[in-house]
Amino acid sequence: MTTEPEPLTAADRCDRCGAQAYVRVVLEHGELLFCGHHGRAHAGAYTELATLVQDETDKLLAEHGSASAR
């Protein structure tokens, strides 16, 4: 039985750069956290290996708005 992971929070940090994580990649043995940028940049590498990809990048638009709206 697989349970849904908890929502990502401001305390969850990208494993590559330390920015706020918006993508959780669950692997057979562990997980990786990525900011939106690194989540997109590494998607080709983890997509086939992941047992779950929790993508909350939609929060970026909700929290920070569209760049074109500024």
C-alpha positions in Angstrom: 0.0 0.0 0.0 1.4 3.4 -1.1 0.5 6.5 0.8 0.6 10.0 -0.7 3.6 12.0 0.5 3.0 15.1 2.6 2.8 18.4 0.7 6.2 20.1 0.3 6.9 23.1 2.6 9.3 26.0 2.7 11.5 23.8 4.9 12.0 21.3 2.0 15.1 22.3 0.1 16.5 21.4 -3.3 19.2 18.8 -3.2 21.1 20.6 -5.9 21.0 24.3 -4.9 19.2 24.6 -1.6 16.3 26.7 -3.0 12.8 25.8 -1.9 11.8 22.4 -3.3 8.7 22.1 -5.5 9.4 18.6 -6.9 9.8 15.4 -4.9 11.1 12.3 -6.7 10.6 9.1 -4.8 12.9 6.3 -5.9 13.0 2.7 -4.9 15.6 3.5 -2.2 15.1 7.1 -1.1 14.0 10.4 -2.5 15.3 13.6 -4.1 14.0 17.1 -3.8 14.3 19.7 -6.5 13.4 23.4 -7.0 11.4 24.0 -10.2 14.5 24.8 -12.3 16.4 21.6 -11.3 13.2 19.5 -11.4 12.8 20.5 -15.1 16.5 20.2 -15.8 16.8 16.6 -14.5 13.4 15.3 -15.5 14.9 13.2 -18.3 17.1 11.4 -15.8 14.6 10.6 -13.1 11.4 10.0 -15.0 12.1 6.4 -15.8 13.5 5.5 -12.4 10.9 7.2 -10.1 8.2 5.3 -8.4 6.4 8.7 -7.8 7.0 12.3 -8.9 5.2 14.9 -6.8 5.3 18.1 -8.8 4.0 21.2 -7.0 5.5 23.7 -9.4 2.0 25.1 -10.0 2.5 26.7 -6.5 5.2 29.0 -8.1 2.7 30.8 -10.2 0.2 31.0 -7.3 2.8 32.3 -4.9 4.8 34.6 -7.2 2.5 35.4 -10.1 3.3 35.5 -13.7 6.4 37.3 -14.8 4.4 38.8 -17.7 1.9 40.3 -15.2 4.6 42.5 -13.6 
